[in-house]
Amino acid sequence: MPIEIIDNATDEAIASWIEERLQIVLQQAASGEISISVPGGSTPFPILSLLAASTLDWSRIAVWPGDDRIVDEAHPASNVGRIRALLEPAGARIVPLAESAKPPHFALVWLGMGSDGHIASLFPNTDPDPADPLPLRRITPDPLPPEAPFDRLTLTIPALTNADALLFVIRGADKRALFEAAAVHASDLPVARLLGARPLGDHRPPVTCFA
């Protein structure tokens, strides 16, 4: 996949990039709904807050979490609960993950990356398959993060790469080095497997990484 790394971007710059891309997609679609996937964790929510206050027509956007802990939406560890609280008042349709879910083609998939190279909840111990026949799996991280000791539901690599564009937002020199190694196939971590995967269709999606 072609990859562009953008250094030292502020939350405002990242939100502006996302808003501009989605405005173009909404204009091209003319009517109807588009779908995006967003990550959990601490990094995305200040950016999502800026987007919630933007001029995007959220009533035409379905928002899927890339992964979620298997807890009630009211639980503080729930990604979809936090996403719903922020974006549903702006008009978005929030789609909780379920084992029977059929993820769509996404206009944008936004991912974070852990220091162990995991993306969504595809941790190294789950041995994610770039050609996984399922779009979504229930997994158990090993080791379980002490701050979130729960099983997860996660989109698989084929579901995540079934997108017009992929966006990463990562923080810190160590994570950047890990991402750059993955981009040149110098590791077999989940992020490297995703970056080396071909999406459905004839073209690889572009990848933008704010680091």
N, C-alpha and C positions, 0 to 999 in steps of 0.2 A: 504494500500500500504506500502511496506517496504520503509523506509526513512533513508537516510544517510545525516547528517548535517556536513559540513566541515567548520571549523572556520578560519577566518582571511585570506582568500584566496586573492591573488593579481589578478588583471586583467590578468596578464600573465599566472598565474596558471589556471584560468578559461578558457582562450582561449586554452591553451594546452590540458585541459580535453576535451573540445568540439572537437578540431581538432583530437585528438586520437580516440574518439568515432566515428566520421564521417569517418575517414580513414578506420576503421574496417568495417563499414557498406558498404562503397564504394567497398572495396575489396571483401566482401561477395557477393555483387550484381554483381560483375564482369563487367557488362555493364548496360547501361540505367541510368535513373534518379532517385534520391531519393529526398524526400521533407522534409523540416524542417520549423518550425514556430518560429519566434523571436519576442520579445516585442519591444515597443517603449519606450520613456522616456529617461532620461539622462544616466542611468547606462549602458545600453547595448552597446552604440556606441564606446566607447574606446575599448571594447572587440571585437566588430565586426571589428574595424580597424585593430587589430592584426590578426584576422582571414583572413581578405581580403589580407593580405600580407603573409599568410602561404602557404604551399605547397598543400593545398586542391585543388582538381580538381573541381573548382566551375562550370565548364561547365556541370557537372552532378548533380548539386544541384538546386532544385527549392525552393525559399524562400518565405514563406507566412508571412505577419504580423499576429499576434494573434488578433489584433484589429486595427482599424484606425478611425480617425476623418473624418467626411464626408465633406471634403474640397478638393480643387484642389491639385494635387500632388506638384505643385510649392509653395503651402502655407507652411510656416514654421511649422505649426502644423501637417502636413501630415507625418505619420510614413512611408508609402510606398515610399514617395518621398525621405526621408533621406536614407532609406534602399537601394533604387535603386541607388542613387548617390554613395554609398559606395561599393556595392557588384556587381552591373551590370558591371562596368569596370573590375572586377576580373573574369567575365564570368558567373555569376549566372543568372538564369532566375527568375525574380521577378514577383510575382503573386499578383496583387491588389485584395482586397476584393470587392465583389459585392454580392448583395442580391441573385443572382442566382448561386453563386459559389457552387461547390461540393468539399469540402476539401478532400484530400487523406488520406491514412494512413501515418503518419509522422514517420520518423526515429528518430526525436528529436523534442519535444516541449519545448521551453525555455520560462519561465514566470517570470515576476516580481510580486510584491504584494504591494498594497497600504496600508497606515496606517489604512484604514477602512476595510481591508481584501478583497478588490476587486482584481480580477485577469482578465487579458485582459481588456475588458470593462464590465465585469459582476460585477456591483456594487451592494451593498446590496439592494438598492431600486428596482432592476430589478428582484429580487427573482429567481435567476437562478435555473433551474430544472436539477438535475443530469441525468434525463432520457428524456431530451428535444428531441422531435422528429425532430427538425430542427438543422442542423449543424452550422447555422449562423443566427444572428438576428440583426436587427436595434434597438438600444436602446437610451434612453435619460437619462443620469445620473441625479440624484437629491440628493443633489444640484449639479448644473453644476459647474465644476471647473472654477474659474475666468480666469485662464491662458489658458483654452481651452474650451470655452463655445459652444461646437458643439455636435450634435448627433453623434453616433458612429455606426460602424459595428463591430461585434465581433463574433469570434468563440464561440460556446457553450461548455458546459462541455463534452458532448459526443465526439465532434470533437477534443477537446484539449486532452482528454485521449485516443484517438485512435492513440497511439504512442508507439514506442518501448521503449522510455525513456522520463521522464519528468525532467526538470532542473529548479530550482528556483535560482535566484540571488537576495538576499535581503540585505539591509544595515541598521544597527542600532539595538540597544538592544531592543527597543520597538517592532520593526517588528519581531525580532527573537522570542520574547516572544509570540507574537500573532500567529506566524507560529507554534511554539511548541504546543500551546493550540489547534490549529486547527488539528494538527497531531494526537492528542489523543481524538478528537471529543468533545472538551470542549467548542466549539462554533458552531454556525450555519451560520457563515459568508461564503461568496462565496468560499474562499480558503478551508475552512473545507469541504464544499460540494464536491469540486473537489477531495480532498484527500480521501474522503470516497466513491467516485464513482468507480464502476467497469467499465473498458473499454470494448469495443467490443472484443470478443474472450474469451479465457479460463483463461487468466492470467492477473494479475494486473501489470502495468509497474513499474519498480523501480523509485524512486524519489531521486534525489540528490539536496541538498540545500546548496549553498555557502552563508554563513552568516557572 
